């Protein structure tokens, strides 16, 4: 009888342990799932690709060939992604509009004239759109010189005015003349020892100058600021808000998750597309 009791107690002990382990496991899994944000809370996944110049003659860290660009566009389309522009993203957050199932943004910095020569026809061919951020000083200089050399020139105001109504590209603010590194200044970042007030005034004078020139020359006012070199400071976003900008782009690598919160539109990360790697290798891990 004693042996039977011992065996019974042993079985009950094992059963109790198994039950306890099951309870702990379920509780742990529930806790983990509860701590992980739902997809709706996390936001819509938005990869942003950063291009610059497009040349046949050479490639580099900031230069891709037309053939590479076309292969990228073809690959993006095959993966089921649909290009959007900043206006779409802003409308999603501020107006409650919907986005495509798999959105992606293609950005082109500095406003190289070769973008008009190579990019526009490819966007039209693949039914895509892109964002071009221009430096106002470059646009002023090449407008005055009326220079359209695809190797080094930048968009003129007449080019921008002609392209805006076509809807293939969206133009944004890349500063009037902050795309430089000199005298302690790197782009639109706050200088060492510069007061927040002086920093705000410096950004206001430069950025609003380009906003005004856009309005005067094209009738369009940019909504997004693209930081030169991706250089920004902790005070930058609040200053941009005060100046009327709805979003900003930086140069840090990473995928963005956009919610209905307007804060998710600022300091958007981008992947720099250099000409030194294949399309498939570059997009590995970026596109799902």
C-alpha positions as CSV (number, residue, x, y, z in Angstrom):
1,X,0.0,0.0,0.0
2,X,2.8,2.4,0.9
3,X,4.5,1.8,-2.5
4,X,1.2,2.6,-4.3
5,X,0.9,5.8,-2.3
6,X,4.4,6.8,-3.1
7,X,3.8,6.1,-6.8
8,X,0.6,8.1,-6.7
9,X,2.2,11.0,-5.0
10,X,5.1,10.9,-7.5
11,X,2.6,10.9,-10.4
12,X,0.7,13.8,-8.8
13,X,4.0,15.7,-8.3
14,X,5.0,15.2,-12.0
15,X,1.6,16.2,-13.2
16,X,1.7,19.3,-11.0
17,X,5.1,20.3,-12.3
18,X,3.9,19.8,-15.9
19,X,0.9,21.9,-15.2
20,X,3.0,24.6,-13.6
21,X,5.4,24.7,-16.5
22,X,2.5,25.0,-18.9
23,X,1.0,27.9,-16.9
24,X,4.3,29.7,-16.8
25,X,4.9,29.2,-20.5
26,X,1.5,30.5,-21.4
27,X,1.9,33.5,-19.1
28,X,5.3,34.3,-20.5
29,X,4.1,34.1,-24.1
30,X,1.1,36.3,-23.3
31,X,3.3,38.8,-21.6
32,X,5.7,38.9,-24.6
33,X,2.9,39.3,-27.1
34,X,1.4,42.1,-24.9
35,X,4.6,43.9,-24.8
36,X,5.1,43.8,-28.5
37,X,3.2,46.5,-30.4
38,X,0.5,45.4,-32.8
39,X,1.3,46.2,-36.5
40,X,-1.3,49.0,-36.4
41,X,0.4,50.5,-33.3
42,X,3.9,50.1,-34.8
43,X,2.9,51.9,-38.0
44,X,3.1,51.4,-41.7
45,X,6.5,50.2,-42.9
46,X,8.1,52.8,-45.2
47,X,11.5,52.2,-46.7
48,X,13.1,55.4,-48.2
49,X,15.9,55.2,-50.7
50,X,18.4,58.1,-51.2
51,X,19.9,58.7,-54.6
52,X,21.9,61.6,-55.8
53,X,23.5,61.9,-59.3
54,X,22.9,59.7,-62.3
55,X,25.8,59.4,-64.8
56,X,26.8,57.0,-67.6
57,X,30.4,58.0,-67.4
58,X,31.1,56.8,-63.8
59,X,29.6,55.5,-60.6
60,X,30.5,56.1,-56.9
61,X,29.2,56.5,-53.4
62,X,26.7,59.1,-54.6
63,X,26.4,58.3,-58.3
64,X,24.5,55.5,-60.0
65,X,24.3,54.7,-63.7
66,X,21.0,54.9,-65.7
67,X,21.2,51.1,-66.1
68,X,21.5,50.6,-62.3
69,X,18.6,52.9,-61.7
70,X,16.4,51.1,-64.2
71,X,17.3,47.8,-62.6
72,X,16.3,49.2,-59.2
73,X,13.0,50.4,-60.5
74,X,12.2,47.1,-62.1
75,X,13.2,45.2,-59.0
76,X,11.0,47.4,-56.8
77,X,8.0,46.9,-59.0
78,X,8.6,43.1,-59.2
79,X,8.5,43.0,-55.4
80,X,5.1,44.6,-55.4
81,X,6.1,48.0,-54.0
82,X,4.3,51.3,-55.1
83,X,6.1,54.6,-55.0
84,X,4.6,57.5,-53.1
85,X,5.8,61.0,-52.4
86,X,5.9,63.1,-49.3
87,X,2.5,64.6,-50.0
88,X,1.0,61.1,-49.7
89,X,2.7,60.4,-46.4
90,X,1.7,63.8,-45.0
91,X,-1.9,63.3,-46.1
92,X,-1.9,59.9,-44.4
93,X,-1.0,61.4,-41.1
94,X,-2.8,64.7,-41.2
95,X,-5.9,63.9,-43.3
96,X,-6.4,60.2,-42.6
97,X,-5.9,59.2,-46.2
98,X,-4.8,55.7,-47.0
99,X,-1.5,54.4,-48.4
100,X,-0.7,51.5,-50.8
101,X,-0.2,48.1,-49.2
102,X,3.6,48.3,-49.8
103,X,4.7,51.9,-50.1
104,X,8.2,53.1,-50.8
105,X,9.8,56.5,-51.4
106,X,12.6,57.3,-53.8
107,X,14.5,60.5,-53.0
108,X,17.1,62.3,-55.1
109,X,19.2,64.9,-53.3
110,X,20.8,68.1,-54.5
111,X,18.8,68.6,-57.7
112,X,21.2,67.4,-60.3
113,X,20.1,68.2,-63.8
114,X,20.9,64.7,-64.9
115,X,17.9,63.6,-62.9
116,X,15.7,65.3,-65.5
117,X,17.6,63.6,-68.3
118,X,17.7,60.1,-67.0
119,X,15.2,59.8,-64.0
120,X,12.1,61.3,-65.5
121,X,11.8,59.0,-68.5
122,X,12.4,55.9,-66.3
123,X,9.7,57.0,-63.8
124,X,7.3,57.5,-66.7
125,X,8.2,54.1,-68.1
126,X,7.6,52.2,-64.8
127,X,4.7,54.5,-63.7
128,X,6.5,55.7,-60.6
129,X,7.1,58.9,-58.7
130,X,10.1,60.4,-56.8
131,X,11.1,63.2,-54.5
132,X,13.8,65.6,-55.6
133,X,15.3,68.0,-52.9
134,X,17.1,71.0,-54.4
135,X,19.7,73.4,-53.0
136,X,18.4,76.9,-53.7
137,X,21.8,78.5,-54.3
138,X,22.6,75.9,-56.9
139,X,19.3,76.5,-58.7
140,X,19.9,80.2,-58.7
141,X,23.4,79.9,-60.1
142,X,22.5,77.5,-62.9
143,X,19.3,79.5,-63.7
144,X,21.5,82.6,-64.2
145,X,24.1,80.7,-66.2
146,X,21.4,78.8,-68.1
147,X,23.7,75.8,-67.9
148,X,22.2,72.3,-68.6
149,X,25.3,70.1,-68.7
150,X,24.2,66.7,-67.4
151,X,27.6,66.0,-65.9
152,X,27.5,68.7,-63.3
153,X,24.6,71.2,-63.7
154,X,21.6,71.5,-61.4
155,X,17.9,72.2,-62.0
156,X,17.0,75.7,-63.1
157,X,13.8,77.3,-61.9
158,X,12.2,76.9,-65.3
159,X,12.9,73.2,-65.2
160,X,11.2,72.9,-61.8
161,X,8.2,75.0,-62.8
162,X,7.8,72.8,-65.9
163,X,8.0,69.5,-64.0
164,X,5.8,70.2,-61.0
165,X,2.4,70.0,-62.9
166,X,3.4,66.8,-64.5
167,X,3.2,65.1,-61.1
168,X,6.1,62.6,-61.8
169,X,8.4,64.3,-59.3
170,X,7.8,66.2,-56.1
171,X,10.3,69.0,-55.2
172,X,11.4,69.7,-51.6
173,X,13.7,72.0,-49.7
174,X,17.3,71.0,-49.2
175,X,18.3,74.5,-47.8
176,X,19.1,77.6,-49.8
177,X,22.9,77.6,-49.0
178,X,23.5,75.3,-46.0
179,X,24.9,72.5,-48.1
180,X,28.5,73.2,-47.0
181,X,31.0,72.4,-44.3
182,X,32.9,75.5,-43.2
183,X,33.7,77.6,-40.1
184,X,32.3,75.1,-37.7
185,X,29.2,74.7,-39.7
186,X,28.0,71.3,-41.1
187,X,24.8,71.7,-43.0
188,X,21.8,72.7,-40.9
189,X,23.3,71.4,-37.6
190,X,23.7,73.7,-34.7
191,X,27.2,75.1,-34.4
192,X,29.2,74.5,-31.2
193,X,28.6,77.5,-28.9
194,X,25.7,78.8,-31.0
195,X,22.6,79.7,-28.9
196,X,19.3,78.0,-29.7
197,X,17.9,81.5,-30.5
198,X,20.7,82.2,-33.0
199,X,20.4,78.7,-34.5
200,X,16.7,79.2,-35.0
201,X,17.3,82.5,-36.7
202,X,19.9,81.1,-39.0
203,X,17.7,78.2,-40.1
204,X,14.7,80.6,-40.5
205,X,16.7,83.0,-42.7
206,X,18.0,80.2,-45.0
207,X,15.1,77.8,-45.3
208,X,12.4,80.5,-45.7
209,X,14.5,82.2,-48.4
210,X,14.2,79.0,-50.5
211,X,10.5,78.6,-49.6
212,X,9.9,82.1,-50.9
213,X,11.9,81.5,-54.1
214,X,9.9,78.3,-54.7
215,X,6.7,80.2,-54.3
216,X,7.8,83.1,-56.5
217,X,9.3,81.0,-59.3
218,X,6.9,78.0,-59.4
219,X,3.8,78.7,-57.3
220,X,4.6,75.7,-55.1
221,X,5.7,75.6,-51.5
222,X,7.7,72.6,-50.2
223,X,6.4,70.7,-47.2
224,X,9.5,68.8,-46.3
225,X,13.1,69.7,-45.3
226,X,15.9,67.4,-46.3
227,X,18.9,67.9,-44.1
228,X,22.2,68.5,-46.0
229,X,24.6,65.6,-45.0
230,X,21.8,64.4,-42.7
231,X,23.2,66.8,-40.1
232,X,20.7,67.9,-37.5
233,X,20.4,68.8,-33.9
234,X,17.9,68.0,-31.1
235,X,16.3,71.5,-31.5
236,X,15.9,71.1,-35.3
237,X,12.5,69.4,-35.4
238,X,10.7,72.1,-33.3
239,X,12.3,74.8,-35.4
240,X,11.1,73.2,-38.5
241,X,7.6,72.9,-37.1
242,X,7.6,76.6,-36.3
243,X,8.7,77.4,-39.9
244,X,5.7,75.4,-41.3
245,X,7.4,72.2,-42.4
246,X,5.4,68.9,-42.0
247,X,8.3,66.4,-42.3
248,X,12.0,66.0,-42.6
249,X,14.5,63.6,-44.1
250,X,17.9,62.6,-42.7
251,X,20.7,60.2,-43.9
252,X,20.7,57.5,-41.2
253,X,20.0,54.0,-42.5
254,X,16.8,52.3,-41.4
255,X,13.2,51.6,-42.2
256,X,10.5,54.0,-41.0
257,X,7.2,53.1,-39.3
258,X,4.6,55.8,-39.9
259,X,1.6,56.2,-37.6
260,X,-1.1,58.9,-37.5
261,X,1.1,60.8,-35.0
262,X,2.7,63.8,-36.8
263,X,5.9,63.2,-34.9
264,X,6.6,60.1,-37.0
265,X,7.1,62.3,-40.1
266,X,10.3,63.9,-38.8
267,X,13.8,62.7,-39.1
268,X,12.9,60.0,-41.5
269,X,15.7,57.5,-42.2
270,X,17.0,56.6,-45.7
271,X,19.3,54.1,-47.3
272,X,22.0,55.6,-49.5
273,X,22.1,54.0,-52.9
274,X,25.7,54.0,-54.1
275,X,26.8,52.7,-57.5
276,X,29.1,50.0,-56.0
277,X,26.7,47.1,-55.5
278,X,24.1,45.2,-57.4
279,X,20.4,45.9,-57.1
280,X,19.6,42.6,-55.4
281,X,22.4,42.9,-52.9
282,X,21.5,46.5,-52.0
283,X,17.8,45.8,-51.5
284,X,18.4,42.7,-49.4
285,X,16.9,43.4,-46.0
286,X,15.3,46.6,-47.1
287,X,12.4,45.2,-49.1
288,X,10.4,42.4,-47.6
